């Protein structure tokens, strides 16, 4: 198979996943597709909300992770999400960008790592190469340009630490609301 055909088939798989599969209201079906066809690695009891946009296959999601509706995961340079991580609606996790000083606008990227028990609040943006420490909280709308220390609470653009979260976190997330709502059975 030629390189062009492989690229075309991969594009079709992701197009289908982003525009059709992501709208099917059954978690197990979406996770099956992302694992088998997009080659993501999604752990046990993790929920992937409707409207997820994925690009790149270098994405590893731990167990008991909640990825809420309409999030974007750019795994072209890699994303690793630990266990019991909560990602609120419309979060962007980007691992690739362009070098603005490059004469040919060269793409550059670095893996994003989100450690266990982190909470990424609605509409936050995580930029390439960032490590979110264990138990850290990224506030709503924050733009994270650098590493976040464990248990830190960061807010703003660019994100800055404003407080610390208490330690001893040991919860297990299981969040499977009905369809595209927040209603639980």
N, C-alpha and C positions, 0 to 999 in steps of 0.2 A: 504494500500500500504506500502510495507516495505521501510525502510530508503535507502537501496541500490538502489531500483527502483526509488525513488524520486531523488536521486543524479544523477543517470544515465539520467533521463528525463531532469533535469536541464542542465546537460552537453550537451545534444543533442540540447536543445534550444539555448544555447550560441554558440555552434559550428556552427549551422545553421546560426545564426545571424552574427557571425564573418567571416564566409567563403563564405556565399551565399548572405544573405540579404544586407550586407555592400557593395556588388558590384552591386546592382541594382540601376540604375541611376535616381531614383524617390524619392525625399525627403520625401514626405508624406507616401510612403510605408515603408521606413526605420523607420521613427518616429513611425508609427503605430505598427510595429513589436517590436521595443524596448520598447514602452509603454505597449503593451498588453502581450507580451510573456516573455520578459526579466524583466518586472516589473520596468523599469526605470520611472522616472517622468520628462517628457520633456514639458516645457512651450510653450505657443503660439508663433508662428512666429520664432521658433528656427530652425536653419538648422544644420543637422548632415551630414558631408561630407562622401564621399565614403571611404571605407577601415578602418572604425572605428573598433578597437578591444576593446571589453568590457568584463570584468570579475566582477562578483558580482552585486547584484541588488540594493544596497544601494546608488543609484545615483539620485540626484535631480538637474535638469537643469532648470533655470529660463526662462523667456520670452525674445525673441529677442537676443538669444545667437547664436554665430557662432562657431561650432566645425568643423574645417577644416579637410581635408583628412588625412588619415593614422595616426590618434591620438590613444592613448591608455588610457582608463579610467579603473582604478582598484578600483572598488567600494566595495571590500570585507569588508573594515572597514569604508567606507562611503566617498562620495564626495558630496559637496553642491556647486553649481555654481549659482551665482546671476543673475540679469537681465543685458542685454546689455554687455555681456562679449564676447570678441573676443579671440578665441584660434586658433592660426596659425597651419600650417601643422606639423605633426610628433611630437606633444607634448606628453609627458608621464606624467600622473597624477597618482601617486602611493599612496595607502592608507595602504598597507601591506608590510612588509619586514620581514627579519629574524633577531633574536637577535644573533649577531656574537659571543657573549660571552656565549651563552647558550650551555651546553654540548650536547643537543639534537636538536640544530638549530631551536629552538622554533619560530614560527611565532608571530609577534607582529605588531600592527597597530594602527592608529588613523586617524580620519576623516580629510579630506582636505576641507578647506572652501575658496572659491574664491568669493569675494564680487563684487557688481555691478560695471560696467564700467572698470573692469580690462582688460588688454591686455596681453596675454601670447604669446610671439613671437616664431617663428619656432624652433623646436627641443629643447625647454626648458624641463627640468625635475623638477617636483614638488614632493618632498618626503613626507612621511606620517606625519600628524599632523600639516602641514603648513597652515597658514592663509594668504591669499593675500588680502591686504586692498583695500577698495573702490578706484577705479581709478588708481591703481598701474600698472606699466608696468614691465614685466619680459622680459629681452632682449633675443635675439636669442642665443640658446645654453647654457643658464644659468642653473645652478644646484641649486635649492632653497632648503636649508636645515633648514631654520628658517623663522619665520613670516616676512612679508613685510608690512611696514607701508603704510597707505593710501597715494595715489598720488606719492609714491616713484618710482623711476626708478632703477631697480637692474640689474646688469650684472655679468658675470663671473661664475667661479666654485671654491669655493662656491660663490653664488651670494652675492654681496655687493651693497649698495646704492651708486649711483653716481650723482643723480640729483632728482629734483621734477617735477612733471607734474602740469600744471596750473589747478586750480579747475574750478568749474562751469560746469561740464560735464552734458549734458542733451540730448545726441543723442540717437537715437533708431536704432539699427542694423537690417538690413534686407538684407541678402546676400544669394542668391540662384542662383549661377552660373550654366550654362548648363553642365550637365554630370560631368566629372572629370576634369574641366578646370576652369579658372578664367574669362571666358567670360560671361558677363551679357547681358540680352536682353534690 
